Amino acid sequence: MTSYLLEWDAGTNNWQDIVGRTSSYLLTSFTITTGVSAGGSYAFRVSAYNAYGWSTPSVSVNIIASTYPNKMNVPST
């Protein structure tokens, strides 16, 4: 089995699995639609799995959820 584990932390110092631990998971994108608050800060990290077991988690990446959609540019002709 080859897989990866994507985890997130919503500022509680408690990493939670998003996808990947229990089965082969190889998709390259994933969308989180619940538990996210506008302006909230979230950390993400990933681990890989192969014949030798799980890797150590990557360095975490922090994001701040958008508070509102960006304004579209005025169309030009």
C-alpha positions as CSV (number, residue, x, y, z in Angstrom):
1,M,0.0,0.0,0.0
2,T,1.2,3.5,-0.8
3,S,-0.6,6.4,0.8
4,Y,-0.3,9.8,2.5
5,L,-1.9,11.2,5.6
6,L,-3.1,14.8,5.6
7,E,-3.7,16.4,9.1
8,W,-4.8,19.7,10.3
9,D,-4.8,21.7,13.6
10,A,-7.3,24.5,14.2
11,G,-5.1,26.2,16.8
12,T,-5.8,23.7,19.5
13,N,-2.4,21.8,19.4
14,N,-4.4,18.7,18.5
15,W,-3.7,17.3,15.0
16,Q,-6.7,15.7,13.4
17,D,-6.7,13.3,10.4
18,I,-8.4,14.6,7.3
19,V,-7.6,11.7,4.9
20,G,-5.3,8.9,4.3
21,R,-4.5,6.8,7.4
22,T,-6.9,3.8,6.9
23,S,-6.5,3.1,3.1
24,S,-4.5,3.9,0.0
25,Y,-5.1,7.5,-0.7
26,L,-3.4,9.2,-3.6
27,L,-5.7,12.1,-4.7
28,T,-3.8,15.4,-5.2
29,S,-6.5,17.8,-3.9
30,F,-8.9,17.9,-1.1
31,T,-11.5,20.5,0.1
32,I,-12.5,21.1,3.7
33,T,-16.0,22.6,4.0
34,T,-16.8,22.1,7.7
35,G,-15.1,23.4,10.8
36,V,-13.5,26.4,9.1
37,S,-14.2,29.9,10.2
38,A,-13.6,33.1,8.2
39,G,-10.4,34.6,9.4
40,G,-9.4,31.5,11.4
41,S,-5.8,30.3,11.4
42,Y,-5.2,26.6,10.5
43,A,-2.0,24.5,10.2
44,F,-1.6,21.5,7.8
45,R,1.0,18.8,7.6
46,V,1.5,15.6,5.6
47,S,3.1,12.2,6.1
48,A,3.9,9.5,3.5
49,Y,3.4,5.8,3.7
50,N,5.1,3.0,1.8
51,A,6.6,-0.5,2.3
52,Y,8.8,0.9,5.1
53,G,6.0,2.5,7.1
54,W,5.0,6.1,7.9
55,S,7.4,9.0,7.5
56,T,7.7,11.7,10.1
57,P,5.3,14.5,9.5
58,S,6.3,17.4,7.2
59,V,6.9,20.9,8.5
60,S,3.5,22.4,9.0
61,V,2.1,25.1,6.8
62,N,-0.2,27.8,8.2
63,I,-3.1,29.5,6.4
64,I,-5.7,32.0,7.3
65,A,-9.2,31.3,5.9
66,S,-10.6,34.1,3.7
67,T,-13.1,36.4,5.3
68,Y,-14.8,37.0,2.0
69,P,-14.3,36.3,-1.7
70,N,-11.9,38.5,-3.6
71,K,-13.6,41.2,-5.7
72,M,-13.6,40.3,-9.4
73,N,-11.9,42.5,-11.9
74,V,-14.1,44.6,-14.2
75,P,-14.4,42.9,-17.6
76,S,-12.8,44.8,-20.4
77,T,-13.5,44.6,-24.1
